[in-house]
Amino acid sequence: MNKDINNPRHQALIKWLRTVRNDRGLTVREFGELLGEPFQLVHKIEKGRRNISACELVAYCEALEVEPKEAIDIMTNVQVKK
């Protein structure tokens, strides 16, 4: 199992999360405040410098008002070389 942040599934997830945040008109700083986390956490996640845990992903999705299942669907639709 590839846990690397360069994994295509991880990259697709992060791209989607960043797009949803931008579509909501939220800056990284504003979204960090909404999450109750430092904006640096959001920045590191969205720049691919830090993995996002399952619990963080659920919180991220709830703050963006999207179903966490959508995030899982994004990742499962990406083909990964074995």
Backbone bond lengths (Angstrom), bond angles and torsions (degrees), N, CA, C in turn:
res aa  C-N    CA-C-N  psi(-1)  N-CA   C-N-CA  omega(-1)  CA-C   N-CA-C  phi
1 M - - - 1.458 - - 1.532 108.04 -
2 N 1.317 115.72 129.21 1.456 121.25 -178.39 1.524 109.77 -90.45
3 K 1.343 115.88 111.36 1.467 121.10 -179.20 1.530 111.29 -99.04
4 D 1.306 116.47 6.72 1.456 122.71 -177.27 1.525 110.85 -67.23
5 I 1.332 115.76 143.12 1.468 119.15 178.19 1.528 111.95 -68.58
6 N 1.335 116.65 -11.80 1.463 120.34 176.58 1.524 112.19 -88.37
7 N 1.319 117.04 2.84 1.449 122.11 176.70 1.531 108.80 -60.11
8 P 1.337 118.06 133.62 1.469 120.60 -179.33 1.529 113.92 -55.18
9 R 1.324 117.13 -33.66 1.465 119.35 178.38 1.520 111.06 -66.85
10 H 1.318 115.81 -43.41 1.471 120.24 178.61 1.521 109.90 -63.47
11 Q 1.307 117.23 -43.89 1.461 120.85 179.79 1.528 111.84 -62.22
12 A 1.333 116.87 -40.83 1.470 120.24 178.23 1.526 110.67 -65.00
13 L 1.321 116.65 -40.93 1.465 120.79 178.23 1.518 110.99 -61.18
14 I 1.313 117.37 -48.62 1.459 121.72 -177.46 1.529 110.70 -63.93
15 K 1.318 116.40 -41.39 1.477 119.74 177.89 1.527 109.78 -60.24
16 W 1.335 116.59 -43.20 1.457 121.04 -179.76 1.526 111.35 -65.42
17 L 1.344 117.15 -45.22 1.467 120.55 179.23 1.530 111.14 -60.25
18 R 1.318 116.59 -43.16 1.470 120.82 179.84 1.533 110.32 -64.59
19 T 1.335 116.35 -40.88 1.462 120.73 179.13 1.527 111.10 -63.68
20 V 1.323 116.57 -44.84 1.476 120.11 179.30 1.528 109.97 -62.63
21 R 1.335 117.26 -43.95 1.475 120.41 178.69 1.526 110.10 -59.69
22 N 1.319 116.66 -46.44 1.468 120.37 179.60 1.525 111.28 -63.66
23 D 1.335 116.84 -39.64 1.469 120.57 178.36 1.531 111.57 -62.59
24 R 1.336 116.27 -28.15 1.470 121.08 177.62 1.531 111.27 -82.26
25 G 1.339 116.16 -3.33 1.461 120.27 178.14 1.515 114.05 75.19
26 L 1.331 116.52 24.02 1.461 120.71 -177.23 1.524 111.26 -101.75
27 T 1.307 115.74 133.94 1.462 120.06 172.23 1.523 108.04 -78.83
28 V 1.327 115.81 167.99 1.462 120.83 176.59 1.528 109.52 -59.29
29 R 1.314 115.92 -42.94 1.472 120.47 -179.30 1.534 110.90 -64.43
30 E 1.329 117.15 -46.03 1.467 120.84 179.31 1.526 111.32 -62.62
31 F 1.324 115.71 -40.07 1.457 118.69 -179.09 1.526 111.28 -69.37
32 G 1.322 117.25 -37.22 1.462 120.18 175.02 1.518 110.90 -58.80
33 E 1.327 116.52 -43.47 1.467 120.81 178.03 1.531 110.61 -62.58
34 L 1.328 116.58 -41.80 1.461 121.54 179.04 1.535 111.02 -61.86
35 L 1.326 115.85 -38.65 1.463 121.15 178.33 1.528 112.71 -75.61
36 G 1.332 115.96 -20.05 1.457 119.54 -173.88 1.519 111.35 77.79
37 E 1.321 115.68 27.31 1.461 122.69 -179.39 1.525 109.14 -127.36
38 P 1.323 117.20 158.58 1.460 119.29 175.70 1.536 109.75 -61.98
39 F 1.307 116.53 143.74 1.458 119.78 -179.28 1.525 111.11 -61.84
40 Q 1.335 116.93 -23.72 1.457 120.90 179.79 1.534 111.04 -62.53
41 L 1.333 116.76 -32.58 1.467 120.32 177.28 1.524 109.75 -62.19
42 V 1.310 116.67 -47.92 1.468 121.60 179.23 1.526 109.37 -60.80
43 H 1.314 116.16 -45.44 1.463 121.35 -179.26 1.532 110.72 -59.11
44 K 1.325 117.54 -47.68 1.469 121.10 -178.83 1.523 111.42 -64.00
45 I 1.321 117.03 -41.00 1.469 120.55 178.52 1.522 109.76 -63.63
46 E 1.325 116.94 -48.24 1.466 120.54 -175.43 1.524 113.18 -72.55
47 K 1.305 117.97 -20.39 1.468 121.24 176.43 1.520 111.79 -92.33
48 G 1.341 116.89 -0.13 1.446 120.67 177.83 1.511 113.87 75.97
49 R 1.314 116.72 21.30 1.464 120.65 179.54 1.527 111.80 -93.93
50 R 1.314 115.58 -4.97 1.467 120.19 -177.60 1.519 109.12 -151.33
51 N 1.319 116.03 135.99 1.463 120.77 174.17 1.522 109.50 -69.56
52 I 1.302 115.68 159.31 1.454 121.82 176.08 1.529 107.29 -113.06
53 S 1.316 116.81 128.45 1.463 120.07 179.52 1.523 109.80 -75.77
54 A 1.324 115.48 166.84 1.467 120.22 178.54 1.523 111.13 -60.60
55 C 1.335 116.32 -42.56 1.477 120.02 179.74 1.530 110.82 -65.31
56 E 1.323 116.24 -40.49 1.469 119.65 177.76 1.517 110.73 -65.29
57 L 1.328 116.85 -38.50 1.464 120.54 179.26 1.526 110.87 -62.10
58 V 1.311 116.74 -42.76 1.473 120.33 178.77 1.528 109.59 -63.04
59 A 1.331 117.55 -45.47 1.472 121.09 179.00 1.524 110.56 -62.13
60 Y 1.320 116.55 -42.23 1.468 122.67 179.10 1.532 109.14 -58.31
61 C 1.344 115.60 -49.38 1.467 120.62 -178.61 1.529 111.47 -64.43
62 E 1.314 117.02 -42.61 1.465 120.02 178.83 1.528 110.56 -61.01
63 A 1.320 116.97 -41.55 1.472 120.46 179.29 1.526 111.09 -65.87
64 L 1.332 116.20 -32.07 1.465 120.62 178.58 1.525 112.58 -85.80
65 E 1.338 115.62 -4.05 1.462 122.39 -179.15 1.527 112.31 60.92
66 V 1.335 114.65 44.35 1.462 121.51 172.99 1.522 107.78 -127.09
67 E 1.298 116.03 154.78 1.459 121.02 179.58 1.527 109.36 -74.95
68 P 1.318 117.90 133.37 1.467 120.23 176.67 1.529 112.56 -55.92
69 K 1.325 116.47 -27.67 1.465 119.81 177.94 1.531 111.41 -59.41
70 E 1.322 117.30 -32.17 1.466 120.22 177.51 1.525 110.39 -61.46
71 A 1.330 116.73 -38.84 1.464 121.06 179.23 1.528 109.92 -65.71
72 I 1.326 116.23 -41.96 1.464 120.30 178.59 1.524 109.99 -64.39
73 D 1.331 116.80 -41.32 1.462 120.76 178.37 1.526 111.30 -60.88
74 I 1.327 116.98 -39.88 1.468 120.74 178.14 1.527 109.48 -58.10
75 M 1.330 115.97 -46.34 1.467 119.60 -176.87 1.527 112.45 -70.98
76 T 1.325 118.03 -37.05 1.463 119.33 -177.11 1.521 112.44 -75.01
77 N 1.316 117.76 -16.46 1.460 121.16 178.40 1.518 113.44 -86.73
78 V 1.329 116.80 1.42 1.471 121.28 179.82 1.523 108.52 -97.94
79 Q 1.312 116.07 130.89 1.466 121.54 177.27 1.530 109.33 -81.14
80 V 1.322 116.25 129.50 1.460 121.40 -179.54 1.528 108.05 -120.65
81 K 1.341 114.88 132.44 1.466 119.50 176.50 1.514 109.35 -69.58
82 K 1.312 116.37 139.82 1.473 121.24 179.31 1.487 111.29 -102.07
